Amino acid sequence: AEGLFKLVETIINKAFVEASNYQAAVTLLKSALEKDPNYIDARLQLGIAYHETAKLDKAENEFEKVLRQVPASYEANLRLAQLYLQTKRASKAIELLSELEKTHPDDHDIQSTLGQCYAFEGDYRLSEASYRKALDLQPSNLKSQLGLTQLLFVTGRPDEAQQRLQKTIEEHPQSTGPYYLKFKYALQQGNRDEALKSLEQIRTIAPDDIGAAYLLAMLYFDTGDLDKGRAISDILKADHPNHPAGSRVLGVYLYLKGDYESALIAIQESLQGMPDLAGFYFSGLINYRLNQFEQALSSFQR
């Protein structure tokens, strides 16, 4: 089992950026645990593999097993707290992190996660204190920089937030995170030009970012530039033929052009892979335009 775990550890540390590699690690780790159920390192790594692939119930189960054997495990406690936050159990996360903080008072990840938890709970004072402590420990940490900046926007300090955001962009020029935050704030302020610039910059940094392309197309439609939105549909369909975003953008374009029957086909196609609020909303609008009122009602109810 020791040799098997070393192999798994290599996969986790060096090749864990693709889902297929996570799955390979899961298979090997489960094999190791069948041979030795008390192999605590393998169980911890199995929990991490499940966590990274969003199998949160399984991850929680593995982390809890680790903590029954090693209650003081830093990694298991931190991961479990982050998982609690992901599943909207911030108070449980805070309880766990507060205990962990006693033995790790100067740990950046604990402070940063506490900042997220307190913000989720609406305790902005404690959230800010945690984020600032995290940044004292790691001044250039992107996650903490963005967390504090967002908090400054929320608490009505836009000037300081903008200054911090610009500093973050200068320190992390190839990161899309700051531009997503700029986009979000620009939309809240009704500044469509700035929102467009932010999304266009994201597309420059990360041309394969489907989410940014989709949002950019919708913003083009919102500003009346239908041809630019349609062009993004063509790009998405060419570069990501199996992703529903291309069909969704095309469907909205056809709806705005008044070609309702073709629009309905495209929207329905997108709903097969992306059954979300926007898809059903546009489906309802199109069916209504086609005087298909029962179908429109069904979409709006969805």
CORFENLIN-V382890 format. One record per backbone hydrogen bond with DSSP energy under -1.0 kcal/mol. CO is the residue of the C=O (numbers start at 1). NH is the residue of the N-H. If there is no record, write none. Layout:
BEGIN
CO;NH + CO;NH
END
This chain:
BEGIN
1;5 + 2;6 + 3;7 + 4;8 + 5;9 + 6;10 + 7;11 + 8;12 + 9;13 + 10;14 + 11;15 + 18;22 + 19;23 + 20;24 + 21;25 + 22;26 + 23;27 + 24;28 + 25;29 + 26;30 + 27;31 + 28;32 + 29;33 + 30;34 + 31;35 + 32;36 + 36;39 + 38;40 + 39;43 + 40;44 + 41;45 + 42;46 + 43;47 + 44;48 + 45;49 + 46;50 + 47;51 + 48;52 + 49;53 + 50;55 + 51;54 + 54;56 + 55;59 + 56;60 + 57;61 + 58;62 + 59;63 + 60;64 + 61;65 + 62;66 + 63;67 + 64;68 + 65;69 + 66;70 + 70;73 + 73;77 + 74;78 + 75;79 + 76;80 + 77;81 + 78;82 + 79;83 + 80;84 + 81;85 + 82;86 + 83;87 + 84;89 + 85;88 + 89;93 + 90;94 + 91;95 + 92;96 + 93;97 + 94;98 + 95;99 + 96;100 + 97;101 + 100;104 + 104;107 + 107;111 + 108;112 + 109;113 + 110;114 + 111;115 + 112;116 + 113;117 + 114;118 + 115;119 + 116;120 + 117;121 + 118;123 + 122;124 + 123;127 + 124;128 + 125;129 + 126;130 + 127;131 + 128;132 + 129;133 + 130;134 + 131;135 + 132;136 + 133;137 + 134;138 + 138;141 + 141;145 + 142;146 + 143;147 + 144;148 + 145;149 + 146;150 + 147;151 + 148;152 + 149;153 + 150;154 + 151;155 + 152;157 + 153;156 + 157;161 + 158;162 + 159;163 + 160;164 + 161;165 + 162;166 + 163;167 + 164;168 + 165;169 + 166;170 + 167;171 + 168;172 + 172;175 + 176;180 + 177;181 + 178;182 + 179;183 + 180;184 + 181;185 + 182;186 + 183;187 + 184;188 + 185;189 + 186;191 + 187;190 + 190;192 + 191;195 + 192;196 + 193;197 + 194;198 + 195;199 + 196;200 + 197;201 + 198;202 + 199;203 + 200;204 + 201;205 + 202;206 + 206;209 + 208;210 + 209;213 + 210;214 + 211;215 + 212;216 + 213;217 + 214;218 + 215;219 + 216;220 + 217;221 + 218;222 + 219;223 + 220;225 + 221;224 + 224;226 + 225;229 + 226;230 + 227;231 + 228;232 + 229;233 + 230;234 + 231;235 + 232;236 + 233;237 + 234;238 + 235;239 + 236;240 + 240;243 + 244;248 + 245;249 + 246;250 + 247;251 + 248;252 + 249;253 + 250;254 + 251;255 + 252;256 + 253;257 + 254;259 + 255;258 + 258;260 + 259;263 + 260;264 + 261;265 + 262;266 + 263;267 + 264;268 + 265;269 + 266;270 + 267;271 + 270;273 + 270;274 + 274;276 + 276;280 + 277;281 + 278;282 + 279;283 + 280;284 + 281;285 + 282;286 + 283;287 + 284;288 + 285;289 + 286;290 + 287;292 + 288;291 + 291;293 + 292;296 + 293;297 + 294;298 + 295;299 + 296;300 + 297;301 + 298;302
END
